[in-house]
Amino acid sequence: MTSAPAQDATSTPSTITTTRELTEAEKAFFVDQGYVKLRGILDPDELNHWGPKITEQVIALNTETVPLEERDTYGKAFLQIENIWRHDEAISRFVHSPDLARLAAQLLGVRSVRLYHDQALYKEPSGGITPWHCDQYYWPLSTDRTCTIWIPLQDTDSTMGPLTFLGGSQRSEEARDLAISDDSQQQIEDLAGARGFPRDDSPFQLGDCSFHFGWTLHGAGPNQSTEPRRVMTIIYIDADIEITEPINDNQRADHQLWLSGLPVGHVADGPLNPVLYPA
């Protein structure tokens, strides 16, 4: 692992860092398969610093009060807290990490990336599956130059529901009209079998992370452990990407919520979408 020097007990890291350079093989794998799992790219000591801070905000901002067993499939999948960076100055520095944004720009093959939004995704003990889906179904954006980094805040073995990808599925248009649901789970499971998409459900160790395209099909198994599966994610978009006419209710909501209602055809450069790289 190539990373920033470990922090001593009295220091506080200003953001999440890595000096790791992507290999040509990693970049090629991302383009071909639609995702890449990067092993040991982040410093576990830094993640152990940030994990409790993120968890504190998830607890403070969570509005879910329905017992787990009474929720629908989506509600059982995870607690979802978005744009934490707007609520906590320290986490804002994490989300605005130029090192993570650099990796995203290199994988996407663009000169610059900006923030779409962040999300903490906490799968509770006994939490259910995350149904198969693709993220960009929700985003009224003009190109496929979008990606998400998935950063587990603990070792995540098969019992905790590690993020699982269907390799090469970013090139398929057959499931792009499906919201995350029981229906998407069944239809994409059938599609995966018919198209022979390879499935990668390999575990993550603390310090690993993954990137995936907005159109890559992915999901996760249930959390069968006694601990929450704690994950922080950041969505990056090409700094020159434009807003398109929303084609479903979810995109209409995103247009107002994350893109500040900017006009169709406008660059997605609203006040919630700062450029993160180059910083």
Secondary structure, 3 states (H helix, E strand, C coil): CCCCCCCCCCCCCCCCCCCCCCCHHHHHHHHHHCEEEECCCCCHHHHHHHHHHHHHHHHHHCCCCCCHHHCCHHHHHCEEEECHHHCCHHHHHHHCCHHHHHHHHHHHCCCCEEEEEEEEEEECCCCCCEEEECHHHHCCECCCCEEEEEEECCCECHHHCCEEEECCHHHCCCCCCCCCCHHHHHHHHHHHHHHCCCEECCCECCCCEEEEECCCCEEECCCCCCCCEEEEEEEEEECCCEECCCCCHHHHHHHHHCCCCCCCCCECCCCCCCEEECC
